[in-house]
Amino acid sequence: MAAGSPAAMFCQLMRKRVPDTILKLDHVGVSFDALKAVDDVTLRVRRGERRAIIGPNGAGKTTLFNAITGVVPPTSGRVEFDGRDITRMPPHRRAACGISRTFQITNLFPSLTVEQNMQLALCGLTPRKFSLLGSGGLTDTERDQADRALALSRLGPRARSLVSELSYGEQRQLEMAMALAPGPRLLLLDEPAAGLSPAERVIVADVIRSLPAEITIVLIEHDMDLVLSLVDWVTCLNNGRFLAEGAPAEIRGNAEIQDVYLGKAHRHA
Ligand SMILES: Nc1ncnc2c1ncn2[C@@H]1O[C@H](COP(=O)(O)OP(=O)(O)OP(=O)(O)O)[C@@H](O)[C@H]1O
């Protein structure tokens, strides 16, 4: 395309109109009575970025995810997704806007198959009757979405297996597949490698690394080696407050973070 041509100018205009920041948190706070679980947190996540949220236990990481997804509405501040104020939007509408998440604790139906769990995840997005018989009421598009998400999570060959027959690592992969099925633009992963064996961690890390570049990923993870190998930028919280942020190499060398986070672990070792 020639520079200065009408097509090039149109593309330039479109790029200008699509904000580079997909997620914007301004002075977000979440309080439970007197406890400020999240306290005045401001951050920006760029489109396509891989971002980690780290911090010691109780730092407010999951509560921050809850404020982004709407599970717990912020008590103060503003959350903006793709240029739109979603601070007061209910969770299902945020999901429809393109925000998807996994949870720390597995959230699956063990007596159903992998594909039936996928059907449930997709059927839950729109009002309709659900049946596990036949196609489970999925449209062709939804079946394609389920197949694609299972392939991205490397679970395609396990589609007909019962969840109870999956390893714990495969169950985490299924949770990722369920979060990926609706085609999110922002994927929040809450400790995707927690409780996994070293071999399972490698698989989950590979799945995350191979996800399409256009999906912005924010993940909470305690395994520092793993998380720093996966992301471009790290935000560290402590006692609900923003402590520091930087590229993985800077985070490794940040004495303040080592003290509140890594240091704590070392002191307890
Ligand atoms: N629904 C709730 N009601 C009351 N207090 C809560 C609630 N959810 C979280 N908290 C408290 O808020 C603080 C932050 O919790 P949160 O789970 O967000 O931390 P975290 O950084 O995710 O911790 P971890 O790494 O252990 O998962 C903690 O003190 C926690 O006990």
The ligand as an SDF file (V2000), in Angstrom:
LIG
                    3D

 31 33  0  0  0  0  0  0  0  0999 V2000
  -15.1890  -11.3750   49.8670 N   0  0  0  0  0  0  0  0  0  0  0  0
  -14.3130  -10.9670   50.7980 C   0  0  0  0  0  0  0  0  0  0  0  0
  -14.7310  -10.5320   51.9730 N   0  0  0  0  0  0  0  0  0  0  0  0
  -13.8630  -10.0790   52.9190 C   0  0  0  0  0  0  0  0  0  0  0  0
  -12.5270  -10.0360   52.7410 N   0  0  0  0  0  0  0  0  0  0  0  0
  -12.0550  -10.4700   51.5520 C   0  0  0  0  0  0  0  0  0  0  0  0
  -12.9160  -10.9490   50.5120 C   0  0  0  0  0  0  0  0  0  0  0  0
  -12.1460  -11.2910   49.4350 N   0  0  0  0  0  0  0  0  0  0  0  0
  -10.8810  -11.0420   49.7940 C   0  0  0  0  0  0  0  0  0  0  0  0
  -10.8170  -10.5470   51.0380 N   0  0  0  0  0  0  0  0  0  0  0  0
   -9.6030  -10.1240   51.7530 C   0  0  0  0  0  0  0  0  0  0  0  0
   -8.9560   -9.1660   50.9320 O   0  0  0  0  0  0  0  0  0  0  0  0
   -7.5400   -9.3090   51.0170 C   0  0  0  0  0  0  0  0  0  0  0  0
   -6.9770   -9.5370   49.6200 C   0  0  0  0  0  0  0  0  0  0  0  0
   -7.3760  -10.8440   49.2060 O   0  0  0  0  0  0  0  0  0  0  0  0
   -7.0260  -11.4060   47.7590 P   0  0  0  0  0  0  0  0  0  0  0  0
   -7.6140  -12.7730   47.6810 O   0  0  0  0  0  0  0  0  0  0  0  0
   -7.4340  -10.4290   46.7300 O   0  0  0  0  0  0  0  0  0  0  0  0
   -5.4410  -11.4760   47.8190 O   0  0  0  0  0  0  0  0  0  0  0  0
   -4.4410  -12.2230   46.8290 P   0  0  0  0  0  0  0  0  0  0  0  0
   -3.3120  -11.2900   46.5750 O   0  0  0  0  0  0  0  0  0  0  0  0
   -5.1760  -12.7440   45.6560 O   0  0  0  0  0  0  0  0  0  0  0  0
   -3.9450  -13.4270   47.7550 O   0  0  0  0  0  0  0  0  0  0  0  0
   -3.4680  -14.9160   47.3560 P   0  0  0  0  0  0  0  0  0  0  0  0
   -2.1660  -14.7890   46.6720 O   0  0  0  0  0  0  0  0  0  0  0  0
   -3.3510  -15.5990   48.7100 O   0  0  0  0  0  0  0  0  0  0  0  0
   -4.5560  -15.5200   46.5140 O   0  0  0  0  0  0  0  0  0  0  0  0
   -7.2830  -10.4630   51.9880 C   0  0  0  0  0  0  0  0  0  0  0  0
   -7.0310   -9.9220   53.2590 O   0  0  0  0  0  0  0  0  0  0  0  0
   -8.5760  -11.2380   51.9590 C   0  0  0  0  0  0  0  0  0  0  0  0
   -8.7890  -11.9330   53.1680 O   0  0  0  0  0  0  0  0  0  0  0  0
  1  2  1  0
  2  3  1  0
  2  7  2  0
  3  4  2  0
  4  5  1  0
  5  6  2  0
  6  7  1  0
  6 10  1  0
  7  8  1  0
  8  9  2  0
  9 10  1  0
 10 11  1  0
 11 12  1  0
 11 30  1  0
 12 13  1  0
 13 14  1  0
 13 28  1  0
 14 15  1  0
 15 16  1  0
 16 17  2  0
 16 18  1  0
 16 19  1  0
 19 20  1  0
 20 21  2  0
 20 22  1  0
 20 23  1  0
 23 24  1  0
 24 25  2  0
 24 26  1  0
 24 27  1  0
 28 29  1  0
 28 30  1  0
 30 31  1  0
M  END
$$$$
